[in-house]
Structures are given as structure tokens and as C-alpha cells.
Amino acid sequence: MMSGRSLKVELGAFLNVRSLSSFAVQCLVIIALFLVIRWITHNTIVNLRASNIASGFDFLDKRAGFNQPSSIIQYDDNATNGEVIEASLVNLVFISAISLITATFIGLFIGIGRLSNNWLIAKLSLCYVEFFRNIPPLVLLFFWSIGVMQILPPARQSLHWGAIAINIRGIYLPRPVWGEHTGLFIVISILLIAVAVGLHFRARYMIKERGLTSIRWWYGFVIGVLCPVILFFLLAYPTSWDIPALKGFNYSGGYYISPEFLSLYLALSIYTGALIAETIRAGIQGVDKGMSEAGSSLGLSNGLIMRLIILPLALRIIIPPLASQYMNLVKNTSLGAAVGYSELMMVSSTIMERTGQSVELAVIWIEVYLGLSIVVSLFMNWFNRHMALVER
């Protein structure tokens, strides 16, 4: 017969088992999460029924009834809500991509400038970082949209720079009329670049694993760069140019860049560039000074030391926080709704006012921004592993 004290000891030992405690905590978390989701779903269904709003995504096939002339993919009033959202998603990805590239270059130059031996360059870089880093991006957006774009002259008094026209309605650029085989050129060029990248990685593998040094590096350059350039002149070289011209009260023809796009592009690039500059400065200062001294002892210039020694080593420190800045920039594109840029949030808000499908559109927002952030994160994680030191 087991005594009461022994029973308590055995029971306590049983409950203190780590695996059992972990399992119990996980079960409680799952139950709590299920109850929260069930409560949110129930309230949503009740509210939709009370508002006489039918749930589902059938509204995507209905006529939108509006258009956005500044959209990359043009559409008219007869386009469906789904087509309008797809066009806004293209606008979102495009503004994100070019803003990421511009912000990276700004951050690189300003970050290096902050560590310059030139007093003026270092102080100007410091002022840039401290000024723009401490201003909300929405304020910068309104500054460019209201303080700059709205003071440009009207269409009839446009500023001209060659065939380029600048006025309060945007910027009008000449548009090349590409050759009739441009599509074939794009397909072939993509295949050639893919082959060149494959040859590059194979060459690196042969050098690293087998110790071969007679790899022809210029093969990839010829296939991936020289051949597409030759094909461009043979298949896709512009036959003429579509020059924008004033017709009535506005310009027509050529490429059109809206003031909303310019405002969002400049605000995101300048603001994120200041944050990236600090990330790059911290990464460079995290490299041992002995590396610079070793480069100097070899007779390398400061530019070569920075490009060949410091920056490659600093990338291992820079990449993880840089990924966060990239994802923040992608999410900040939603601020374009404040100035009327036809990105996802602005277009979806218009559709919501017409259809009342707030829940479905919120799901689309979450999927889009979560998906883009995951893509950026996966790419930066791959790049981080690619730049990591390989231990032997």
C-alpha cells in the first residue's frame, strides 16, 4: 500500500515531466487560439447579416465602374473589380522595386559618406540622416505632393527639357516604338541570362570543390550580356519615337508619370535611404580596423579597400537588419492612398465603398502584404546564406 506522501511525490514527478508540461501548454494555446478565431468569425457573420451584405468573393467578377489613368496596366470603366485589383498590385510591386533600388543606393552613398575623412561630406551625410530619419514618411509624402508638385506650372506653360514636358499633371517622356520581334528578344534574353547564371555557379563550384583555375569566366559575359545586346539591335531596336504633344488642355502620347507616383517614390526612397544609411554605417564600423590596415599595407587605395575588403565583410552584418528595412518599405507603399496613387489600398478602398465587402478586401490586403514580405525575407535569407563565411 502506497502512503499519501509517496503518492504526492510520484504525482509531482509525473507532472514535472518536461514533455508533458510542454504538451499541455501547446494544447492550451491551440484551444485559446481556436476560441478567439471562432469568436471573431461569429461576430463577423452576425455583423454582415445585420448589414445585409453577402459574403464571398463574387464581387471580383462585377464591373468596377472607375479607372485610374496613372496605372501601369491601363483599364477602363468596364473592367471588373478583380482586374482593377490586379492592376493595383502591379503598381504596388513596381513602386516597391524601384524604391528599394533607389533607397539602397542612397543608403550606400550616405552611409559611406558618414565615415568619410572629408569633414564637409561627413557632416552633410549626418545632417541628411538626422533630418529625414526623424520625419514621418507621411509628412514627406505630403511635402512632395502638396509642397512641390502643386507649384509646377499648368500644362500650357509646361517646363520643357528637350522632348520632356513637366507640369502640374506630371511628367511626359518620349516613348520608343519597339521592333516587331521585341517579345522574341525578351524570351531569348531571359534564357541566355539563365544559362549565364548557371555557368557562373558551375564555375564557382569547379573552383571551390575541385580547385580548377582554368575556368573561362568570359563565357558567361558573352552569353548573358553580349548576346542579348546584339539581339536587341537585331530584333527590338526602336523604329521610331512617340513624342508627347500638347492637345487641348493636356499632353498626349509618350510615357506618363503621375505626380502621385513621383511623390510616393521620392518619399519612400529618401526616408528609407536614411535608415539604410545608418545600417550600412554600423556594418562598416563593425569590421575590424585591422582589415583596413592590411589593405593599406598592400598598397590599395581607400576606394579599393572599401570595395574589395570592407564592404564584403560588412555585408554579413548589414543584411539581417537591411531585410527589415526592405519589408518596411514594401508595407509603407500603402501610404500612397493618402495622395491618390492607384496602389492596392487606394483602389480597394474605392471598391469597398461601392460593394461593402470589407472583410474580403481585408483578407486580400493581408495576403498581398504578407506574401510580398515573405518573398523579400526569403530572398534576403538566401543572400545572407550566400554571403556567410563557410567554416571548414
Secondary structure, 3 states (H helix, E strand, C coil): CCCHHHHHHHHHHHHCCHHHHHHHHHHHHHHHHHHHHHHHHHHHHHHHHHCCCCCCCHHHHCECCCCCCCCCCCCCCCCEHHHHHHHHHHHHHHHHHHHHHHHHHHHHHHHHHHCCCCHHHHHHHHHHHHHHHCCCHHHHHHHHHHHHHHHCCCHHHCEEECCEEEECCEEEECEEECCCCHHHHHHHHHHHHHHHHHHHHHHHHHHHHHCCCCCCCHHHHHHHHHHHHHHHHHHHCCCEEECCEEECCEEECCEEECHHHHHHHHHHHHHHHHHHHHHHHHHHHCCCHHHHHHHHHCCCCHHHHHHHHHHHHHHHHHHHHHHHHHHHHHHHHHHHHHCCCCCHHHHHHHHHHHHCCHHHHHHHHHHHHHHHHHHHHHHHHHHHHHHCCCCC
